Structures are given as structure tokens and as C-alpha cells.
Amino acid sequence: MIIGAMALSGCSSGDPAVDDIPSEYEETRSINLGDNISLTQYEIETQDSSQVLNDLQQTAESEGWEVIADWEGDFAGYKVGVALGKDDRIMGINTAVNGNITTATVITGPRKGVNVADMNNDGTSSQVAEEEPDAPPTTDVDGQDFADAPRYPDSVRTDYASLTTGSDVTQEQVHYLSGDNPEDVKNFYENELETQGWENIQSQMLTEKGDVMIYVTATKDSKTLEIGTQPSSDYAEMNEIIIYVETRTG
């Protein structure tokens, strides 16, 4: 999960979806993604991501959430490992390990529009014929690109979110879809960011459960930038590129 791997330093918008979070969980990001969808991330000094996922699931259940699927799927553009429901809301929880740190991501949003039946992968619907997979999108969703962190060539914009915290911090995040491999994406941005005047450019390749991803960081004046990739959960042989920029004007 790329946001877990990226461990974006975050803003302070919205309340945590789970109230009774263990004290050793350090909240690193809390953001409203729009459409009444919120995301909160935590960092925990452990490599046991399964235990972290189990702890968060049990905490959520103690607060009235009910498991509706053990789900290796996608919710609001993010991979999740378990889905829970409460009233008209759905919660997705996922964990990812990077070194000695586990990053936990909790996403909540409206149940409306989410096909709960598609979340279940317990084999109960194995007799139903598989549908042909959707073709990757070819047109951009609404939003905008970063002028000094341009999109990867021939990629398609699939998501855009912007948040202003107070009067001096703006956070923007754009998602793209590409059929190229992560190393080509990394090489492109290493060269492009330097051309666009970014400094302190650092990049690395990451491997999680056999999937190869990238993580690139840079700074420029009052901006900090993070770029990462993750395999698309919707389209085979495709990668999602995520660009996050935080701008401080104060």
C-alpha cells in the first residue's frame, strides 16, 4: 500500500475513525479526502503488521463496528485488508511494513455506492461466472496537475484531492494510472524534478509482498513533495502513481 509506504507527514483534519487507539500508535496523518471520506494513519515500531491490523479491528469492533469482509481490495483509491460497517458508514483498515515500522491506515466513508458483496472473497460466490475486467480509463477525472511535478508521460489522472489547513498550509494529492514499470517512473522523476528546480531529491525502490514500488522525496522553497507507486488493485499490469505536495505560505 503506497500511502503506508510513503508515510506522508500529515495534517490535522478530522477526528480519528477509531477512538481508543493504543498509546504507542503515533498519528502521522489525518485528512479529509472529500465526499465525506476521511483517512488517518499511524506509525508503530513493530514489524508485526498482522498484529497491528488485528488490534485495530478488535478496537473498532469494541466501538460498534462489524466486520463485513476480510478484503484484499480497494476503498477510495487505497488498498485495505479488512472492511467493517457501522450504520451507514464503512471502514477500511490496512497495514504495511517499511523497515522496522508498521504504518496503519484507517479510512472511513459512506456505505452508499460501495458494493459490499464485491468485498467478500470467502469463496461463497465461486459459482458465479467471473466478469470481464474493466478496461483502464483513458480520460482524466476532474482536478489539476502540478506544474513543477508533471505527470508521468501517457498516464491518466484518476483522483485529485486538496485540503487547506488553517491559513498557511495547503496539501494536494494526485493519482495517476500508468502501464510502465516503477523503475521507469523513478528514473523519470529523478531527472524531471531536478530540471524543475527541486532539491534534496531522494529516491528508493521498495518491495512489499513481491510488489515493487518507488518512493521519491524532494523540497523546493516552501514545498515538500512525495511521489510513490503501487500496483493497481483494479487493473492488471498497471501501476498507480501518487504525487503529494504540501505548501506552506506562512
Phi, psi and omega in degrees: 000123192289321181296324174298315181292325182285331181049057183298131172292136196241185180258184182235075182234123176090163180263151178300146179289331178246127187280313189270068181279135177305145185297334181280356177275117180267116178288124182248345183199135174217120189213146173267118183273001184092165180057031178063031177249128181239151180228133175229138180236149180227150173244135182228134181282080177197155173259359182271077183293330179296321179292320178298315178300317180295319180298315181294321178297315180295321178297316179298319180296324179291343179257016172100000177279145179239135180293129177247346178190137162273105203230109170271082186217204187229135177221121180057031178088004182238142176287141177226157183253340177210144179240138180230155179234150177204118184056239182256024182241155174235141177240133173245135180236137176215154176227150178214143182257134173224103185071234179261012184245134170257128175257124179254135180239129179239121181240133175233146180197176181295142176291329182301131178093351178260124181277096183298326181299326180289343182285326187288130178233038185270004176089000183291340181249028185294340181279349179281132181297139179289139177278154175295136180295147178294148175283146178301148179294152179241355179236151182285148166281168178299152181143201179209160178262164174274128182296323183257010171219068190297160180294153175293140183307135176067012176275163181241132179285124183247347180197149176213134178219142180222141180216133174252123180256117184065219181246358188231004180230125175239132180239131179229144179219130181236137177249138176231161177239132182218150177267359181277162182278157185302324182296321176296321178296316179300313181298321179299312184285330174302317180283317185292319181296320177297319178298325182275004174091011177285151181237172179052041182286123178230139181218153178206157174260137180238149176232127179224118180054039178085351179270134178265131181225169176236160175216119183235135176233155178196164177228156179198113181053243183263016184248146167237142186230143174222134179231136177213166175233157172208150178299139178293135177275352183253333187229122182296143177064020178242152177239143175265132177252127182241126178242125181238128179230129175247128182241128177249127182252351182276000000 
